[in-house]
Amino acid sequence: MSFEWPWQYNFPPFFTLQPNADTRQKQLAAWCSLVLSYCRHQKLFTLDVLEAQESPVFNNKKIERKLSVEAIQVVFEELRKKGNLEWLDKNKSRCLIMWRRPEEWGKIIYQWVSKNGMVNSVFTLYELSNGDETEKEEFHGLEDWMLLRSLQALQTDGKAEIITMDDGKGVKFF
Amino acid sequence: MDRFVWTNGLLEMDETLVIQQRGVRLYDGEDKAKLDVGVVLLSTHRLLWRDQKNNECCICIPLSQVIFFEEQAAGIGKSAKIVIHLHPVPENKEPGPYQQSKYSYIKLSFKEHGQIEFYRRLTEEMTQKRWENTPVSQPIPTGVGTKAGRTRAVGIVGIERKLEEKRKETDKNISEAFEDLSKLMEKAKEMVEVSKSIANKIKDKQGDITEDETIRFKSYLLSMGIANPVTRETHGSGTQYHIQLARQLGDILQAPLEERGGMMALTEVYCLVNRARGMELLSPEDLVNACKMFESLKLPLRLRVFDSGVMVVQLQSHSEEEMIASALDNVSDKGSLTAEEFAKLLGLSVLLSKERLLLAEKMGHLCRDDSVEGLRFYPNLF
């Protein structure tokens, strides 16, 4: 399945940060949704700002336009405000991107658990993200930090409990 | 040697220096002159000799006194010499270092060489006889002090004197030129009067002349200038002057503004107005001040300052919405436009067209694409 680019992607002004406040707002909203949907499509969980500039999202080779690093920072900052992004360092060069928030992931995982009648059973984190049974699920391949966060979200809801085991972490669903 | 006269060593106006040679001793015939070693100078009119140490000591002979001259080769312990045979002493001779002499020739002894070139130049001058074309006035006797304060370095004082002469000449020229200008200004006033009376006559005789001719004639009159410009002389200075000026600007700018789509850069206005005024030019400051009066005088013009600081004069009727809409139309038509392209399309200046695009952008109708190719504007599709 190839990624479907939004119409803005081929619109040159999309790659210049607009000075008009209203226009900029709309532009940034479009950028945010593009970045999130692209990351979802590519299953990306961490981004490096400099590397991202070269990736197809911010660099449209067809119309020869590239979003500047400053503009990328603005877009990312906007994503951070929305709760979809967390910076990994103070220089804001690397970030975690959450195209689905931990609570949403938790919900999806819990749905799968209850659908398969495995409430009250224990899983290792590896089983959940890389096991054969979850292969067809959306959370298959989820990065550890993301998985842990979503389970933590479930734990606060009282639907799961994280257990520390010898060789890592496990979880029990209620 | 008695042919020599004292001189201040300065060259005359039309006299030029040909060559000079240091280390030359003068001989009165066969005897060494009682003068020291000095510099000998050859000009187009005279042969001069100046003491090397004492510059005040300077003597000369007019070249017209020379009959002929010959070279005398150098020998052991003897410098090369040039022997110059001279006419007898003229009766009204100025005083010189020698009252009398038994020889009718002198010798130049070249201690530091240079006699070959000097001889060549002397031959040239003697054959060309340039002193005859522009006879030198009697050399100024040393007894009379000059403005420059007697003789000092010939070259520099000579140059200074020439400069002084030139300055005087220029002064004269300038004052003559301005005389012409004031006459021209008087004439210009007359011309304005004439144009006014013609304009009135045209009004009276409407019908006698065809419409076409009237229009053409009026356009000639217009290009001649404003009939009676508001000046500081006629309206004093300060606010009153600016008010009147603003009124006049309101009259004359109406048509050109309509022609240019309702807006003109202030610089353009300045040029147009001053061209129309002809002689009574406006200062930029006065123009700005007058333009600031538009609003309080309820004139149909406005001075507008863009965010970038660019000032324009626009018609009040010239609505911003219309301007923005037209910018949007144009951009939508072409897909995208740079300020230059837009300027070409509308026949505006690039500066103004850019202001329009920026305004449309500010209102959210356009958006920009700032790339290496330049700033382009697109319809705002966001």
Interface residues (C-beta under 8 A of the other chain):
Chain A: W7 Q8 F11 P12 P13 F15 T16 Q18 P19 N20 D22 T23 K26 Q27 A30 E64 R65
Chain B: S336 E361 K362 G364 C367 R368 D369 D370 S371 R376 Y378 N380 L381 F382
